[in-house]
Amino acid sequence: MRVKKYKTEYSDEYLPQLVMESSHNYPEYSKLSNPDVVWRFCLDLGLGKATEEHVLVFALDNANHMIGYFELSVGTVGASVVSTREVFMKLLLMG
């Protein structure tokens, strides 16, 4: 499965837009159907030995196939700041 990592930035009209940051092939993760699969995917992203918290948002379709994902926040050892506005803005741009 081709998984795309997105970020957002402002266009010339100062409107938020999606920008693909990277794209990698993960054939073993065709469907994110349970927490174990999500955990293994996060390990493959290199988050298993991270010394700080990472907040990711996975955008899925109705069949639990990943459309893409965003890294919302990289925090400290025990905390990470997340804005609900950022979560909804990014997911609405995906749709």
N, C-alpha and C positions, 0 to 999 in steps of 0.2 A: 504494500500500500504506500502510495506517495503521500507524505505528510509535510505540510507547509507551515512554517513559522511566520507569523505576521507581526507587524508593528503598525502603529498609526502615526501619521504626521499631517500637518496642515497643508492644504493646497494653496495655490496662488490667491484664491478667493477667500482664504482663511477658513476653509471648511475641512473637517477631519476626513481623511481618506485612508484606505488600506494600502499597505506596501508589503509585498512579500519579502521577508528577510532571508529565508533559506528554504530549501526543499530537499528532503532526504527520503530514500526508499526504505520502508520497514515492512517487508512482506508478512512477517509473523503477527502483525497487529492489524489485521483486516477489520476487526470489530472490538471496540472497547466495551465488553459486556459485563465485566465484573471487576472488583477492586484489585485482584491479583494481576490482571492484564494491565491495568493502569499503572500499578506499582512497577512491573517489569519494564513498561515503556519509560517511566521516569528514570529507572536505573540505566536504560540505554541512552537516555539524554545526558547522563553523567551527573545526576543529582544525588546518587546514593551516598557519596562521600562529601557532599557540600557542607561547609562549616557555618552556613547561614541559611535562613529560611527563604524558600522561593515559592511564590504564588503563581501558579499557572492556571489558565482558563482553557479548557478544551471545548471547541465548538463541534457538536455532533449532529448528524442528520437523524431522521426518524428511526433508522435501522442501526443506530449507534456506530456508524462509520464516521471517522474523524474528518471534518472539513479542514480544520487547521487548529492552531493553538497560539496563545499569546503568553508571554511572560509579563505578568502585571507588576510584580514587585520582588525585589531582592532586599531582604531585611537584615536584621542582626541575628545573633545566636538564638534569641528568644522571642523576637517580635518582627512583624512585617505590616506595613501600613497599606490598606487597600481601600479604594474609593468605589462605592457602588456605581457612581456615575461612570467611572472608567470601565467597569465590567459591562454595563448595559450598552455604552457607546460602542465598544469593540464588537460585541455580539450583534448589535443591530446593523453595524456596517458589514458583517458577514452575510446577512440575509438578503 
